[in-house]
Amino acid sequence: MEELKEKQELLEDGDHERYSHYVQKNKITESAVMGTPVIALCGKKWVPGRDPEKFPVCPDCKRIYESLKK
């Protein structure tokens, strides 16, 4: 399984912006080179541009990732 990079059970508008999300590592690289959007495990779609280390991990992404590891 490819490495994944970094959502709350009940989300309000804008909550996606408050978290770092899990995304396939190769998609992050592609986005950096091509400027294409990525899609997180939780479904958020965006073009990464912020340091994910500055935000808590999205709870939905984390839950989904943990279920995939089983």
mmCIF file of the N, C-alpha and C atoms, coordinates in Angstrom:
data_MODEL
# 
_entry.id   MODEL 
# 
loop_
_atom_site.group_PDB 
_atom_site.id 
_atom_site.type_symbol 
_atom_site.label_atom_id 
_atom_site.label_alt_id 
_atom_site.label_comp_id 
_atom_site.label_asym_id 
_atom_site.label_entity_id 
_atom_site.label_seq_id 
_atom_site.pdbx_PDB_ins_code 
_atom_site.Cartn_x 
_atom_site.Cartn_y 
_atom_site.Cartn_z 
_atom_site.occupancy 
_atom_site.B_iso_or_equiv 
_atom_site.pdbx_formal_charge 
_atom_site.auth_seq_id 
_atom_site.auth_comp_id 
_atom_site.auth_asym_id 
_atom_site.auth_atom_id 
_atom_site.pdbx_PDB_model_num 
ATOM 1   N N  . MET A 1 1  ? 0.850   -1.186 0.000   1.00 0.00 ? 1  MET A N  1 
ATOM 2   C CA . MET A 1 1  ? 0.000   0.000  0.000   1.00 0.00 ? 1  MET A CA 1 
ATOM 3   C C  . MET A 1 1  ? 0.887   1.237  0.000   1.00 0.00 ? 1  MET A C  1 
ATOM 4   N N  . GLU A 1 2  ? 0.544   2.199  -0.853  1.00 0.00 ? 2  GLU A N  1 
ATOM 5   C CA . GLU A 1 2  ? 1.357   3.402  -0.957  1.00 0.00 ? 2  GLU A CA 1 
ATOM 6   C C  . GLU A 1 2  ? 1.218   4.251  0.301   1.00 0.00 ? 2  GLU A C  1 
ATOM 7   N N  . GLU A 1 3  ? 2.289   4.978  0.578   1.00 0.00 ? 3  GLU A N  1 
ATOM 8   C CA . GLU A 1 3  ? 2.243   5.894  1.709   1.00 0.00 ? 3  GLU A CA 1 
ATOM 9   C C  . GLU A 1 3  ? 1.151   6.932  1.497   1.00 0.00 ? 3  GLU A C  1 
ATOM 10  N N  . LEU A 1 4  ? 0.523   7.311  2.580   1.00 0.00 ? 4  LEU A N  1 
ATOM 11  C CA . LEU A 1 4  ? -0.525  8.314  2.492   1.00 0.00 ? 4  LEU A CA 1 
ATOM 12  C C  . LEU A 1 4  ? -0.154  9.501  3.363   1.00 0.00 ? 4  LEU A C  1 
ATOM 13  N N  . LYS A 1 5  ? -0.445  10.672 2.876   1.00 0.00 ? 5  LYS A N  1 
ATOM 14  C CA . LYS A 1 5  ? -0.261  11.898 3.647   1.00 0.00 ? 5  LYS A CA 1 
ATOM 15  C C  . LYS A 1 5  ? -1.605  12.312 4.208   1.00 0.00 ? 5  LYS A C  1 
ATOM 16  N N  . GLU A 1 6  ? -1.430  13.219 4.953   1.00 0.00 ? 6  GLU A N  1 
ATOM 17  C CA . GLU A 1 6  ? -2.595  13.639 5.624   1.00 0.00 ? 6  GLU A CA 1 
ATOM 18  C C  . GLU A 1 6  ? -3.670  14.271 4.778   1.00 0.00 ? 6  GLU A C  1 
ATOM 19  N N  . LYS A 1 7  ? -10.342 14.945 8.954   1.00 0.00 ? 7  LYS A N  1 
ATOM 20  C CA . LYS A 1 7  ? -11.647 15.603 8.663   1.00 0.00 ? 7  LYS A CA 1 
ATOM 21  C C  . LYS A 1 7  ? -12.473 15.289 9.857   1.00 0.00 ? 7  LYS A C  1 
ATOM 22  N N  . GLN A 1 8  ? -13.408 15.625 10.466  1.00 0.00 ? 8  GLN A N  1 
ATOM 23  C CA . GLN A 1 8  ? -14.161 15.544 11.668  1.00 0.00 ? 8  GLN A CA 1 
ATOM 24  C C  . GLN A 1 8  ? -15.447 14.850 11.302  1.00 0.00 ? 8  GLN A C  1 
ATOM 25  N N  . GLU A 1 9  ? -15.996 14.045 12.199  1.00 0.00 ? 9  GLU A N  1 
ATOM 26  C CA . GLU A 1 9  ? -17.191 13.268 11.878  1.00 0.00 ? 9  GLU A CA 1 
ATOM 27  C C  . GLU A 1 9  ? -18.340 14.158 11.434  1.00 0.00 ? 9  GLU A C  1 
ATOM 28  N N  . LEU A 1 10 ? -18.547 15.240 12.136  1.00 0.00 ? 10 LEU A N  1 
ATOM 29  C CA . LEU A 1 10 ? -19.581 16.196 11.744  1.00 0.00 ? 10 LEU A CA 1 
ATOM 30  C C  . LEU A 1 10 ? -18.884 17.462 11.289  1.00 0.00 ? 10 LEU A C  1 
ATOM 31  N N  . LEU A 1 11 ? -18.831 17.668 10.007  1.00 0.00 ? 11 LEU A N  1 
ATOM 32  C CA . LEU A 1 11 ? -18.112 18.813 9.467   1.00 0.00 ? 11 LEU A CA 1 
ATOM 33  C C  . LEU A 1 11 ? -19.030 19.981 9.175   1.00 0.00 ? 11 LEU A C  1 
ATOM 34  N N  . GLU A 1 12 ? -18.519 21.136 9.419   1.00 0.00 ? 12 GLU A N  1 
ATOM 35  C CA . GLU A 1 12 ? -19.205 22.360 9.041   1.00 0.00 ? 12 GLU A CA 1 
ATOM 36  C C  . GLU A 1 12 ? -18.428 22.972 7.890   1.00 0.00 ? 12 GLU A C  1 
ATOM 37  N N  . ASP A 1 13 ? -19.036 23.923 7.191   1.00 0.00 ? 13 ASP A N  1 
ATOM 38  C CA . ASP A 1 13 ? -18.348 24.572 6.087   1.00 0.00 ? 13 ASP A CA 1 
ATOM 39  C C  . ASP A 1 13 ? -17.015 25.130 6.566   1.00 0.00 ? 13 ASP A C  1 
ATOM 40  N N  . GLY A 1 14 ? -15.978 24.854 5.807   1.00 0.00 ? 14 GLY A N  1 
ATOM 41  C CA . GLY A 1 14 ? -14.656 25.372 6.133   1.00 0.00 ? 14 GLY A CA 1 
ATOM 42  C C  . GLY A 1 14 ? -13.826 24.475 7.030   1.00 0.00 ? 14 GLY A C  1 
ATOM 43  N N  . ASP A 1 15 ? -14.418 23.446 7.629   1.00 0.00 ? 15 ASP A N  1 
ATOM 44  C CA . ASP A 1 15 ? -13.654 22.585 8.524   1.00 0.00 ? 15 ASP A CA 1 
ATOM 45  C C  . ASP A 1 15 ? -12.539 21.842 7.805   1.00 0.00 ? 15 ASP A C  1 
ATOM 46  N N  . HIS A 1 16 ? -12.717 21.551 6.534   1.00 0.00 ? 16 HIS A N  1 
ATOM 47  C CA . HIS A 1 16 ? -11.682 20.856 5.774   1.00 0.00 ? 16 HIS A CA 1 
ATOM 48  C C  . HIS A 1 16 ? -10.382 21.637 5.795   1.00 0.00 ? 16 HIS A C  1 
ATOM 49  N N  . GLU A 1 17 ? -10.480 22.944 5.882   1.00 0.00 ? 17 GLU A N  1 
ATOM 50  C CA . GLU A 1 17 ? -9.293  23.796 5.830   1.00 0.00 ? 17 GLU A CA 1 
ATOM 51  C C  . GLU A 1 17 ? -8.519  23.774 7.146   1.00 0.00 ? 17 GLU A C  1 
ATOM 52  N N  . ARG A 1 18 ? -9.094  23.226 8.181   1.00 0.00 ? 18 ARG A N  1 
ATOM 53  C CA . ARG A 1 18 ? -8.470  23.238 9.501   1.00 0.00 ? 18 ARG A CA 1 
ATOM 54  C C  . ARG A 1 18 ? -7.651  21.981 9.781   1.00 0.00 ? 18 ARG A C  1 
ATOM 55  N N  . TYR A 1 19 ? -7.592  21.079 8.838   1.00 0.00 ? 19 TYR A N  1 
ATOM 56  C CA . TYR A 1 19 ? -6.918  19.799 9.040   1.00 0.00 ? 19 TYR A CA 1 
ATOM 57  C C  . TYR A 1 19 ? -5.898  19.521 7.948   1.00 0.00 ? 19 TYR A C  1 
ATOM 58  N N  . SER A 1 20 ? -4.971  18.635 8.269   1.00 0.00 ? 20 SER A N  1 
ATOM 59  C CA . SER A 1 20 ? -4.128  18.044 7.233   1.00 0.00 ? 20 SER A CA 1 
ATOM 60  C C  . SER A 1 20 ? -4.779  16.706 6.887   1.00 0.00 ? 20 SER A C  1 
ATOM 61  N N  . HIS A 1 21 ? -4.663  16.308 5.629   1.00 0.00 ? 21 HIS A N  1 
ATOM 62  C CA . HIS A 1 21 ? -5.390  15.142 5.133   1.00 0.00 ? 21 HIS A CA 1 
ATOM 63  C C  . HIS A 1 21 ? -4.451  14.088 4.577   1.00 0.00 ? 21 HIS A C  1 
ATOM 64  N N  . TYR A 1 22 ? -4.924  12.844 4.581   1.00 0.00 ? 22 TYR A N  1 
ATOM 65  C CA . TYR A 1 22 ? -4.174  11.737 3.988   1.00 0.00 ? 22 TYR A CA 1 
ATOM 66  C C  . TYR A 1 22 ? -4.433  11.693 2.487   1.00 0.00 ? 22 TYR A C  1 
ATOM 67  N N  . VAL A 1 23 ? -3.339  11.694 1.727   1.00 0.00 ? 23 VAL A N  1 
ATOM 68  C CA . VAL A 1 23 ? -3.387  11.650 0.263   1.00 0.00 ? 23 VAL A CA 1 
ATOM 69  C C  . VAL A 1 23 ? -2.250  10.742 -0.192  1.00 0.00 ? 23 VAL A C  1 
ATOM 70  N N  . GLN A 1 24 ? -2.424  10.032 -1.298  1.00 0.00 ? 24 GLN A N  1 
ATOM 71  C CA . GLN A 1 24 ? -1.340  9.203  -1.818  1.00 0.00 ? 24 GLN A CA 1 
ATOM 72  C C  . GLN A 1 24 ? -0.120  10.074 -2.084  1.00 0.00 ? 24 GLN A C  1 
ATOM 73  N N  . LYS A 1 25 ? 1.024   9.602  -1.627  1.00 0.00 ? 25 LYS A N  1 
ATOM 74  C CA . LYS A 1 25 ? 2.263   10.380 -1.726  1.00 0.00 ? 25 LYS A CA 1 
ATOM 75  C C  . LYS A 1 25 ? 2.587   10.771 -3.168  1.00 0.00 ? 25 LYS A C  1 
ATOM 76  N N  . ASN A 1 26 ? 2.408   9.839  -4.109  1.00 0.00 ? 26 ASN A N  1 
ATOM 77  C CA . ASN A 1 26 ? 2.729   10.155 -5.504  1.00 0.00 ? 26 ASN A CA 1 
ATOM 78  C C  . ASN A 1 26 ? 1.804   11.240 -6.058  1.00 0.00 ? 26 ASN A C  1 
ATOM 79  N N  . LYS A 1 27 ? 0.594   11.359 -5.524  1.00 0.00 ? 27 LYS A N  1 
ATOM 80  C CA . LYS A 1 27 ? -0.335  12.406 -5.965  1.00 0.00 ? 27 LYS A CA 1 
ATOM 81  C C  . LYS A 1 27 ? 0.114   13.774 -5.453  1.00 0.00 ? 27 LYS A C  1 
ATOM 82  N N  . ILE A 1 28 ? 0.716   13.819 -4.280  1.00 0.00 ? 28 ILE A N  1 
ATOM 83  C CA . ILE A 1 28 ? 1.242   15.080 -3.742  1.00 0.00 ? 28 ILE A CA 1 
ATOM 84  C C  . ILE A 1 28 ? 2.363   15.581 -4.653  1.00 0.00 ? 28 ILE A C  1 
ATOM 85  N N  . THR A 1 29 ? 3.245   14.667 -5.032  1.00 0.00 ? 29 THR A N  1 
ATOM 86  C CA . THR A 1 29 ? 4.354   15.031 -5.929  1.00 0.00 ? 29 THR A CA 1 
ATOM 87  C C  . THR A 1 29 ? 3.823   15.515 -7.266  1.00 0.00 ? 29 THR A C  1 
ATOM 88  N N  . GLU A 1 30 ? 2.860   14.791 -7.822  1.00 0.00 ? 30 GLU A N  1 
ATOM 89  C CA . GLU A 1 30 ? 2.260   15.179 -9.105  1.00 0.00 ? 30 GLU A CA 1 
ATOM 90  C C  . GLU A 1 30 ? 1.612   16.559 -8.998  1.00 0.00 ? 30 GLU A C  1 
ATOM 91  N N  . SER A 1 31 ? 0.922   16.807 -7.904  1.00 0.00 ? 31 SER A N  1 
ATOM 92  C CA . SER A 1 31 ? 0.269   18.100 -7.700  1.00 0.00 ? 31 SER A CA 1 
ATOM 93  C C  . SER A 1 31 ? 1.290   19.227 -7.625  1.00 0.00 ? 31 SER A C  1 
ATOM 94  N N  . ALA A 1 32 ? 2.404   18.958 -6.950  1.00 0.00 ? 32 ALA A N  1 
ATOM 95  C CA . ALA A 1 32 ? 3.451   19.981 -6.827  1.00 0.00 ? 32 ALA A CA 1 
ATOM 96  C C  . ALA A 1 32 ? 4.049   20.324 -8.185  1.00 0.00 ? 32 ALA A C  1 
ATOM 97  N N  . VAL A 1 33 ? 4.194   19.326 -9.040  1.00 0.00 ? 33 VAL A N  1 
ATOM 98  C CA . VAL A 1 33 ? 4.797   19.541 -10.351 1.00 0.00 ? 33 VAL A CA 1 
ATOM 99  C C  . VAL A 1 33 ? 3.795   20.110 -11.353 1.00 0.00 ? 33 VAL A C  1 
ATOM 100 N N  . MET A 1 34 ? 2.602   19.523 -11.386 1.00 0.00 ? 34 MET A N  1 
ATOM 101 C CA . MET A 1 34 ? 1.605   19.861 -12.401 1.00 0.00 ? 34 MET A CA 1 
ATOM 102 C C  . MET A 1 34 ? 0.553   20.880 -11.938 1.00 0.00 ? 34 MET A C  1 
ATOM 103 N N  . GLY A 1 35 ? 0.424   21.079 -10.636 1.00 0.00 ? 35 GLY A N  1 
ATOM 104 C CA . GLY A 1 35 ? -0.603  21.981 -10.123 1.00 0.00 ? 35 GLY A CA 1 
ATOM 105 C C  . GLY A 1 35 ? -1.999  21.386 -10.149 1.00 0.00 ? 35 GLY A C  1 
ATOM 106 N N  . THR A 1 36 ? -2.076  20.058 -10.233 1.00 0.00 ? 36 THR A N  1 
ATOM 107 C CA . THR A 1 36 ? -3.380  19.385 -10.263 1.00 0.00 ? 36 THR A CA 1 
ATOM 108 C C  . THR A 1 36 ? -3.894  19.165 -8.848  1.00 0.00 ? 36 THR A C  1 
ATOM 109 N N  . PRO A 1 37 ? -5.218  19.153 -8.675  1.00 0.00 ? 37 PRO A N  1 
ATOM 110 C CA . PRO A 1 37 ? -5.779  18.905 -7.345  1.00 0.00 ? 37 PRO A CA 1 
ATOM 111 C C  . PRO A 1 37 ? -5.582  17.452 -6.909  1.00 0.00 ? 37 PRO A C  1 
ATOM 112 N N  . VAL A 1 38 ? -5.578  17.253 -5.607  1.00 0.00 ? 38 VAL A N  1 
ATOM 113 C CA . VAL A 1 38 ? -5.515  15.912 -5.020  1.00 0.00 ? 38 VAL A CA 1 
ATOM 114 C C  . VAL A 1 38 ? -6.842  15.644 -4.322  1.00 0.00 ? 38 VAL A C  1 
ATOM 115 N N  . ILE A 1 39 ? -7.111  14.362 -4.053  1.00 0.00 ? 39 ILE A N  1 
ATOM 116 C CA . ILE A 1 39 ? -8.321  13.985 -3.329  1.00 0.00 ? 39 ILE A CA 1 
ATOM 117 C C  . ILE A 1 39 ? -7.893  13.184 -2.109  1.00 0.00 ? 39 ILE A C  1 
ATOM 118 N N  . ALA A 1 40 ? -8.268  13.665 -0.929  1.00 0.00 ? 40 ALA A N  1 
ATOM 119 C CA . ALA A 1 40 ? -7.942  12.993 0.322   1.00 0.00 ? 40 ALA A CA 1 
ATOM 120 C C  . ALA A 1 40 ? -8.850  11.785 0.525   1.00 0.00 ? 40 ALA A C  1 
ATOM 121 N N  . LEU A 1 41 ? -8.477  10.928 1.457   1.00 0.00 ? 41 LEU A N  1 
ATOM 122 C CA . LEU A 1 41 ? -9.300  9.763  1.771   1.00 0.00 ? 41 LEU A CA 1 
ATOM 123 C C  . LEU A 1 41 ? -10.723 10.155 2.168   1.00 0.00 ? 41 LEU A C  1 
ATOM 124 N N  . CYS A 1 42 ? -10.866 11.300 2.804   1.00 0.00 ? 42 CYS A N  1 
ATOM 125 C CA . CYS A 1 42 ? -12.182 11.763 3.256   1.00 0.00 ? 42 CYS A CA 1 
ATOM 126 C C  . CYS A 1 42 ? -13.007 12.389 2.137   1.00 0.00 ? 42 CYS A C  1 
ATOM 127 N N  . GLY A 1 43 ? -12.394 12.609 0.970   1.00 0.00 ? 43 GLY A N  1 
ATOM 128 C CA . GLY A 1 43 ? -13.109 13.181 -0.154  1.00 0.00 ? 43 GLY A CA 1 
ATOM 129 C C  . GLY A 1 43 ? -12.794 14.636 -0.452  1.00 0.00 ? 43 GLY A C  1 
ATOM 130 N N  . LYS A 1 44 ? -12.053 15.294 0.426   1.00 0.00 ? 44 LYS A N  1 
ATOM 131 C CA . LYS A 1 44 ? -11.690 16.696 0.162   1.00 0.00 ? 44 LYS A CA 1 
ATOM 132 C C  . LYS A 1 44 ? -10.819 16.766 -1.082  1.00 0.00 ? 44 LYS A C  1 
ATOM 133 N N  . LYS A 1 45 ? -11.122 17.724 -1.962  1.00 0.00 ? 45 LYS A N  1 
ATOM 134 C CA . LYS A 1 45 ? -10.360 17.919 -3.194  1.00 0.00 ? 45 LYS A CA 1 
ATOM 135 C C  . LYS A 1 45 ? -9.798  19.333 -3.183  1.00 0.00 ? 45 LYS A C  1 
ATOM 136 N N  . TRP A 1 46 ? -8.476  19.461 -3.385  1.00 0.00 ? 46 TRP A N  1 
ATOM 137 C CA . TRP A 1 46 ? -7.826  20.764 -3.363  1.00 0.00 ? 46 TRP A CA 1 
ATOM 138 C C  . TRP A 1 46 ? -6.417  20.658 -3.925  1.00 0.00 ? 46 TRP A C  1 
ATOM 139 N N  . VAL A 1 47 ? -5.810  21.802 -4.177  1.00 0.00 ? 47 VAL A N  1 
ATOM 140 C CA . VAL A 1 47 ? -4.403  21.852 -4.579  1.00 0.00 ? 47 VAL A CA 1 
ATOM 141 C C  . VAL A 1 47 ? -3.616  22.215 -3.320  1.00 0.00 ? 47 VAL A C  1 
ATOM 142 N N  . PRO A 1 48 ? -2.796  21.284 -2.824  1.00 0.00 ? 48 PRO A N  1 
ATOM 143 C CA . PRO A 1 48 ? -2.047  21.543 -1.589  1.00 0.00 ? 48 PRO A CA 1 
ATOM 144 C C  . PRO A 1 48 ? -1.120  22.742 -1.725  1.00 0.00 ? 48 PRO A C  1 
ATOM 145 N N  . GLY A 1 49 ? -1.024  23.494 -0.643  1.00 0.00 ? 49 GLY A N  1 
ATOM 146 C CA . GLY A 1 49 ? -0.149  24.651 -0.659  1.00 0.00 ? 49 GLY A CA 1 
ATOM 147 C C  . GLY A 1 49 ? 0.305   25.050 0.727   1.00 0.00 ? 49 GLY A C  1 
ATOM 148 N N  . ARG A 1 50 ? -0.210  24.387 1.751   1.00 0.00 ? 50 ARG A N  1 
ATOM 149 C CA . ARG A 1 50 ? 0.159   24.713 3.125   1.00 0.00 ? 50 ARG A CA 1 
ATOM 150 C C  . ARG A 1 50 ? 0.968   23.574 3.732   1.00 0.00 ? 50 ARG A C  1 
ATOM 151 N N  . ASP A 1 51 ? 1.741   23.888 4.746   1.00 0.00 ? 51 ASP A N  1 
ATOM 152 C CA . ASP A 1 51 ? 2.516   22.885 5.461   1.00 0.00 ? 51 ASP A CA 1 
ATOM 153 C C  . ASP A 1 51 ? 1.567   22.049 6.319   1.00 0.00 ? 51 ASP A C  1 
ATOM 154 N N  . PRO A 1 52 ? 1.391   20.756 6.009   1.00 0.00 ? 52 PRO A N  1 
ATOM 155 C CA . PRO A 1 52 ? 0.452   19.930 6.764   1.00 0.00 ? 52 PRO A CA 1 
ATOM 156 C C  . PRO A 1 52 ? 0.868   19.726 8.223   1.00 0.00 ? 52 PRO A C  1 
ATOM 157 N N  . GLU A 1 53 ? 2.132   19.937 8.525   1.00 0.00 ? 53 GLU A N  1 
ATOM 158 C CA . GLU A 1 53 ? 2.610   19.781 9.898   1.00 0.00 ? 53 GLU A CA 1 
ATOM 159 C C  . GLU A 1 53 ? 2.001   20.814 10.844  1.00 0.00 ? 53 GLU A C  1 
ATOM 160 N N  . LYS A 1 54 ? 1.456   21.892 10.305  1.00 0.00 ? 54 LYS A N  1 
ATOM 161 C CA . LYS A 1 54 ? 0.904   22.970 11.131  1.00 0.00 ? 54 LYS A CA 1 
ATOM 162 C C  . LYS A 1 54 ? -0.550  22.726 11.534  1.00 0.00 ? 54 LYS A C  1 
ATOM 163 N N  . PHE A 1 55 ? -1.151  21.623 11.061  1.00 0.00 ? 55 PHE A N  1 
ATOM 164 C CA . PHE A 1 55 ? -2.561  21.357 11.306  1.00 0.00 ? 55 PHE A CA 1 
ATOM 165 C C  . PHE A 1 55 ? -2.750  19.963 11.889  1.00 0.00 ? 55 PHE A C  1 
ATOM 166 N N  . PRO A 1 56 ? -3.802  19.766 12.683  1.00 0.00 ? 56 PRO A N  1 
ATOM 167 C CA . PRO A 1 56 ? -4.089  18.415 13.179  1.00 0.00 ? 56 PRO A CA 1 
ATOM 168 C C  . PRO A 1 56 ? -4.575  17.525 12.030  1.00 0.00 ? 56 PRO A C  1 
ATOM 169 N N  . VAL A 1 57 ? -4.399  16.224 12.197  1.00 0.00 ? 57 VAL A N  1 
ATOM 170 C CA . VAL A 1 57 ? -4.825  15.267 11.169  1.00 0.00 ? 57 VAL A CA 1 
ATOM 171 C C  . VAL A 1 57 ? -6.349  15.179 11.140  1.00 0.00 ? 57 VAL A C  1 
ATOM 172 N N  . CYS A 1 58 ? -6.884  15.143 9.935   1.00 0.00 ? 58 CYS A N  1 
ATOM 173 C CA . CYS A 1 58 ? -8.315  15.009 9.711   1.00 0.00 ? 58 CYS A CA 1 
ATOM 174 C C  . CYS A 1 58 ? -8.810  13.708 10.358  1.00 0.00 ? 58 CYS A C  1 
ATOM 175 N N  . PRO A 1 59 ? -9.780  13.784 11.255  1.00 0.00 ? 59 PRO A N  1 
ATOM 176 C CA . PRO A 1 59 ? -10.289 12.572 11.920  1.00 0.00 ? 59 PRO A CA 1 
ATOM 177 C C  . PRO A 1 59 ? -10.873 11.547 10.936  1.00 0.00 ? 59 PRO A C  1 
ATOM 178 N N  . ASP A 1 60 ? -11.549 12.005 9.893   1.00 0.00 ? 60 ASP A N  1 
ATOM 179 C CA . ASP A 1 60 ? -12.129 11.067 8.921   1.00 0.00 ? 60 ASP A CA 1 
ATOM 180 C C  . ASP A 1 60 ? -11.032 10.366 8.132   1.00 0.00 ? 60 ASP A C  1 
ATOM 181 N N  . CYS A 1 61 ? -10.037 11.112 7.687   1.00 0.00 ? 61 CYS A N  1 
ATOM 182 C CA . CYS A 1 61 ? -8.915  10.504 6.962   1.00 0.00 ? 61 CYS A CA 1 
ATOM 183 C C  . CYS A 1 61 ? -8.218  9.465  7.838   1.00 0.00 ? 61 CYS A C  1 
ATOM 184 N N  . LYS A 1 62 ? -7.990  9.822  9.084   1.00 0.00 ? 62 LYS A N  1 
ATOM 185 C CA . LYS A 1 62 ? -7.304  8.915  10.003  1.00 0.00 ? 62 LYS A CA 1 
ATOM 186 C C  . LYS A 1 62 ? -8.115  7.640  10.213  1.00 0.00 ? 62 LYS A C  1 
ATOM 187 N N  . ARG A 1 63 ? -9.424  7.780  10.414  1.00 0.00 ? 63 ARG A N  1 
ATOM 188 C CA . ARG A 1 63 ? -10.301 6.624  10.620  1.00 0.00 ? 63 ARG A CA 1 
ATOM 189 C C  . ARG A 1 63 ? -10.292 5.715  9.392   1.00 0.00 ? 63 ARG A C  1 
ATOM 190 N N  . ILE A 1 64 ? -10.392 6.315  8.209   1.00 0.00 ? 64 ILE A N  1 
ATOM 191 C CA . ILE A 1 64 ? -10.391 5.537  6.967   1.00 0.00 ? 64 ILE A CA 1 
ATOM 192 C C  . ILE A 1 64 ? -9.048  4.838  6.780   1.00 0.00 ? 64 ILE A C  1 
ATOM 193 N N  . TYR A 1 65 ? -7.968  5.562  7.010   1.00 0.00 ? 65 TYR A N  1 
ATOM 194 C CA . TYR A 1 65 ? -6.633  4.976  6.874   1.00 0.00 ? 65 TYR A CA 1 
ATOM 195 C C  . TYR A 1 65 ? -6.457  3.791  7.813   1.00 0.00 ? 65 TYR A C  1 
ATOM 196 N N  . GLU A 1 66 ? -6.867  3.954  9.066   1.00 0.00 ? 66 GLU A N  1 
ATOM 197 C CA . GLU A 1 66 ? -6.754  2.875  10.038  1.00 0.00 ? 66 GLU A CA 1 
ATOM 198 C C  . GLU A 1 66 ? -7.566  1.648  9.616   1.00 0.00 ? 66 GLU A C  1 
ATOM 199 N N  . SER A 1 67 ? -8.728  1.866  9.030   1.00 0.00 ? 67 SER A N  1 
ATOM 200 C CA . SER A 1 67 ? -9.555  0.730  8.592   1.00 0.00 ? 67 SER A CA 1 
ATOM 201 C C  . SER A 1 67 ? -8.914  0.016  7.397   1.00 0.00 ? 67 SER A C  1 
ATOM 202 N N  . LEU A 1 68 ? -8.136  0.742  6.572   1.00 0.00 ? 68 LEU A N  1 
ATOM 203 C CA . LEU A 1 68 ? -7.461  0.139  5.424   1.00 0.00 ? 68 LEU A CA 1 
ATOM 204 C C  . LEU A 1 68 ? -6.272  -0.713 5.851   1.00 0.00 ? 68 LEU A C  1 
ATOM 205 N N  . LYS A 1 69 ? -5.658  -0.371 6.966   1.00 0.00 ? 69 LYS A N  1 
ATOM 206 C CA . LYS A 1 69 ? -4.488  -1.101 7.455   1.00 0.00 ? 69 LYS A CA 1 
ATOM 207 C C  . LYS A 1 69 ? -4.854  -2.488 7.967   1.00 0.00 ? 69 LYS A C  1 
ATOM 208 N N  . LYS A 1 70 ? -6.130  -2.702 8.319   1.00 0.00 ? 70 LYS A N  1 
ATOM 209 C CA . LYS A 1 70 ? -6.551  -3.986 8.909   1.00 0.00 ? 70 LYS A CA 1 
ATOM 210 C C  . LYS A 1 70 ? -6.612  -5.068 7.925   1.00 0.00 ? 70 LYS A C  1 
# 
